[in-house]
Amino acid sequence: MISKITGRIRQNEKWINLAYYLVYAALFLSALVGTTEFMQWTYVPHIRNMVYMGTTAVMLVLWALSLALQSDLRINAVKILILTIGILQFLLGGGSSLILILTILIGATDRKSADIILKESLIIGLLVLCVTYLASMNGYIAYRISDDGRHFFGFIYYSHFSDKLLYFYMMYRCLRRKRETLIGYALILEIVYLDYRYTHARTVTICFLAFILLCAVYDIWKWRQENKRVEVVKASGCLWRKTSYITVALASGAYIWATLLSMGGIAVYRLLETMDQVKIPEYLQTFMARLFFNSRALEEYGITAFGQRVYEITNTSGGENIISGAFYLDNSFMRLFIITGVVTLAFFIIYTTCFMWKTFKEKRFCLFAALLVAAIGGLSETYTINFYYNVFLILAFSNLGDIGA
């Protein structure tokens, strides 16, 4: 009986895959809408939430069907373990649906085409970006500018706009099957400049430039190979290979280093607190404020296995905590550590480290660079674990062989 059901499921794999792509598109679209000012329209939040919950439920069914399609029991065991972590985090911890949905997506993506997933994400994302921008410019939704001159372009927060630009460009480079032209580099640098001019998103700008630099190095290397300008010297070639593998091995641990750096930053902040003579430069005030909130959250909430509810808008007034000031943890790794627990953080680090090594072995260098830049951005932003920004996180079990680089 079970073998007949499994056989029927495998016979209809193409329809299951098609259902996945359609459901993922609806889930991705509803998630993106949740970051725009369209949420201020009547009924939109309710419709969006229903679509979000409905598509998540269907995706869970597709996850279950993916078990029958996968013949490797070890992979199925890993997928079950990943989803179990998401469920425990949701039930026992802070109840973060984002992590739960991410763990469902990771398993459901098994045997799917990374090329199709990235293409539909890019098309939907650019469409939402353009519609939101035009709607804000024409007064259909709010066009807000902060007191310090940051333009929101129809999004709830200015960095929602900037981060999407970065991740959409990373998707584009992963899909591109040939080297970028000089005109292409000039155009993307102009976009980075304009983005920084209007949003002042410093972290995004740094990450954007880092990714462009890594892509440029890769393109130059490809150009030298294509033109046979690489001189092979046995003695230096061996040293070059060893150096390259050591560098990649260290880079593959980017999420480990980022986590250690995040926790070390709190230790540095606490040390500076005890040194009255030390004056913090003005340009480091924002960075120090983020360290303060991370340190404060760790003091108040401590460490848990599967997370806890953390009120990220709280302040101290008259000796009592009241919900009034900013208490947002602008660090993906500290949020995972405090809000979703040690187990979730450990899973995330192991998962991303293994995935980065896999991308290197399959020579997906642009994807490797994208994951590396996401780790860097996670030090001061929370979008590293948001699938509607960082689509790359769900691709570990997909077919990477069909994307460009």
N, C-alpha and C positions, 0 to 999 in steps of 0.2 A: 504493500500500500504506500509506504513512505517513498520507495524507489519510483513508483509511478508518478507521485506528486512531484518529486524532484526532477524526474525526466520531463514532465510537462512544463515545469518552470524553465528548465534549460532550453526547451524548444521555443519558448517565447522570450528569450533573453533580449532580442532587439526591441520588443515592445516595452519590456521593463526598463531598458536603457532610455528609450524615448520618454517614458513616463518620468524617469528621474530628471532628465534635462528640462522638461516642462515644469515639474514641481519645483526644481531648484530655481528656475527663472522667476517663478511667482514668489518664492521665499526671499530671494535676493532683492527683488523689486520692492516688496513690502518692507524689508529691513531698511533699504535706502530711503524710502519715503519717510520712515520714522525719524530721519535726521534732518528733514526739511521743514520749512514754515508751512507747508501744506497741512501739517498736523493741527494748525489753528483753524482749519475749515471745519464746519459742522459735519458730523458723522464720519469724517475721514479717519480719526483715531479708532473708532469702533470697527469700521470696515477693515482697516489695516490690521488690527489685532486679530480679527476673525480669520483673515487670510493667513496671517502669521501662524496662528495656532493650528489651523486646518492643514496647511502645507507641511508643518512640522509633524503632524500625526501621520500624514500620508508618507512622508519621508521615512518615518520609523517602520512602516510596513515594507517599504522598498529596502530598508536596511535588513529586515528579516529575510526577504527574498534573496538578498545578495549572499546569504549564508549557503543557500542551496546551489548558487551558481559557482561558488568558490570550492574547488576540489582540495585545496591545501588546508588541512585541518589546523596547522599552526597559525596561518593567517586569520582564520576564523576565531581561534582562541584569543589572538591579540585584539581583534575587533570587539569581541565580547568583553574583554578586560577593559578596553577603552570606554565603552558605553557604560559599564558597571561603575567606573570612576565618575562619569558624568552624572549618573543617577544618584549615587551616594552623596556627591557634592550638592545635588539639588535637594535631596530629601533631608540630609543630616546637617548640611552647612547653611550657607547664606541664601540658598534657593536661586542661584544665578542661572536663569534659563539659557543665557548665552553659551555657557560651557556645555550644558546639556545638548543644545542644538548642534554645537560644534562637534561633539563626540558622535552624534547620530550621523552627521554629514560625512565625517571621516570614514566611518564604516560603510555607508551607503555608496560612497564614491568608488568602491572596489570595482575594478575591471572597466571603469568608464574612461572616456577619452578626455585627457587633460586639455587637449586642443579645443574641444567643443566647450568645455566648462569655462576656460579662459575667454574664448571668443564671445560666448553669450554674456558673461560677466562684463566684459569690456563694452559690448554694444548697449546693454541695459544701463550700465553705469554712465556712459557718455550721454545717453538719451536723458536720464534723470538730471544730470549735471546741466545740460543745455536748457531743458524745460524749466528747471528751478531758477536758473539765471534769468531767462527771458520773462518768467512770471514775476520775479521780483523787480525787474527793470520796468515792467509795464503796470505795476501796482496791484497785481492779482494776489500777491503775498507780500509780506513785509520785506522792505529793503533796509536793513539796519547797518549803522556804522557806530562803532564804539567810541567812547570819549578819546581814546588814544589813536583813532583813525583806522581801526581794523574793519574791513568790509566783510560782511557775512554772505553776500550774494544769494540770499534766500535760504540759507541753512541756519539751523538753530545755533550753531557755534562756528566761528570763523575757521577753525582747524578742520571741521568736517569737510569743508570745501578743499582746503589745501592738501589734506591727506589723501583725498580721493584722486586728485590730480597725480600725486606721486604713485599711488598703487595702480592707477589705470595705465600710467606710462610703463611701469614695471611689467604689467600684463602684456602690453604691446611689444616690449622688447623680448619677452619670453616667446612670443608667437612669431616674431620676425625671423625669416629664414635666410636673411642675407645681412651683410654689414650695413650699418647706418651710414648715410652720406654726410659730408661736411655741412650741407644745407640743413639736413635733419638735425644735426647737433646744434647748429646755430639757432634753429627754430625752437628747440626744446630749452635751450639756455635763455632765450628771450621769454618763454613762458615762465620759467623759474624766476626770472627777474621781475616780471609783472606780478606774479603771485606774491612774492615777498614785498613788493612795493605797496600792494593793496591790503594784504592780510598780516604782514609782519610775522609770519609763522617761521620763527627761527629754526626750530628743530626740523621741520619739514624741509626747509631750504638746505640745511646741512646734509640731511639724508638724500635729498634729491641730487645734490652735487656729487655726493659720494657714489651714488649709483651710476650717474653719468660717467664719472671717472673710471669706475670698474668696467663699464661697458666699452668705453673708449680703449682701455688697455686690451680687452678681449678682441675688439675689432682690429686693432693694430697687429695683434698676434695672428689673427686669421688672415689678414692681408699679407703678412710676411710669409705665411705658409702657402697661400695661394700663388704667390709670386716666387716661391722657392728661394727665399732670401734667408732662410734659417740655416746657418752653417752648423753641421753636426760634428762636434769634436768629442771623441769617446771619453776622454778624461774629464772635461768640463761638463759633458752631457750627463754623466753619472751624478756629479755633484749637483747639477741643476735639478735633476729628477728628485734627488733626496731632499733638497731644499724646498722644492715645490710641494712634496708630500707633507713635509713638516709644517709648512705654512698653511696648507689646506686643512690638516688635522687640527691645528690651533684655531683656524677660522670656523671649523665645524663645531667647535665648542663655544661659539659666540654667545649662545643663550646661557651657558654655564657662567662665562665671564661676566655677562651682563647682570646675572642674578647676584653674583659675588660682589660686583661693583655697587649694585643697588644697596645691598646690606652694609657694605663697607662705608657707603656714603652716610648712612645713619650714624655709624660709629664716629666718623669724622665730625659730623655735626654736633654730637654730644660732647666730643672732646673740645671743640671750639666754644661751646656754651660755657665751659668751665674756665675759659681763658678770657678774662675781662679786657685785657689789653689789645686783643686782636680785633681789628676793624675790618669788616667785610666790605669789599668794593661794591659800588652801586650796581655795576653790571652783573653781579652775582646774587643780587637780592632775590630774584625770582627763583633761581636754583636753590638757594638756602631756604626759601619759604617752602618749597616742595619737600626738602629734606626734613623740615620741621613737622609738616603734616604726616609724613611717613613715620617719623620717630614717635610723634604723638599717638598715632593709630596703634603702633606696636605696644606702647606703654598701656594704652587703655584696653586693648582687646587681646593682646597676647597671641599665642600660637595654637592652632587647632589642626586636626587631621584633615577634615573635610570642609572647613570654612565656617563662617558665622555672618550674621547680619551686622554690617558696619554702617553707621549713619554718617554719610560723607558730607553732610552740611550741618556742622555743629560748631559751637563756640562757647567760651567760658565767660559768664557775666555774673558778678556777685557770688562767685564760688559755685555756681550751678551751670550745668550744661544746657544750653538752649539751641534750638535749630534756627540759626540766623546767619552765620558766617560761612566762608568757604572751608571745606574740609575734604576736598576731593584729592584722591591719591593719583597723581599724574605719573605713574610708573607701573607698567604692565606686570613687572616681576614682583613688586611689593603688593600689588592688588591680588595677584595669585597667591602670594604667601599668606597674607592676612585675611582676605575676604573669602577665598575659595580653598584655602588650606594647604598644608605641606604635601599631601598626597597628589593633589592636582598640579602643584608646581613641579614636583618630581616627575610626574607623567609628562608634563609639557616640555621639560628640559630634555628628557630621554627621547621623546618623540621627535622634537625638532632637530636634535643632534644627529640622530639616525637618518632623518630625512635629508639633512644637508649632506651627509656623507654619501647617501644614495644618489643625490643629484650630481655630485662630483664624479662618481663612478660611471654614471650614464652620460657624462660630459654635457650636462645642462648648466652651463656656466652662468648664463643670465639668471636662471632660476636660483642658482646658488647665491649669486650676488643679491637678488631680491630678498631672500631669507636672511642674509647677513645684514642688510640695511634695515630690515624690519626689527631685528634684534637691537640694533643701535637706537632706532626710533623709540623702542619700548622703554628706554631709560627715562624718558620724560613725557611719554604719551601712553595712552591705554589701548590704542587701536591694534596692537600686535595680535591680540587674541580675538578680535572682532572679525568674523568671517566675511562680513559685508565690506570690509576694507581689505584684509589680508586673506584673499581667496586661496593663496598658495598653501595655507595650512591644511586644507582638506584633500590635497592631491597626493598624499603619500602612497595610497593604494591604487591610484589611477594609473593609466597607461601614459607614462611620461615620454615614451619614444616618439609620439606623434606631434610634439611641440617643437618649435624652431630651434631654440638654443637654451 
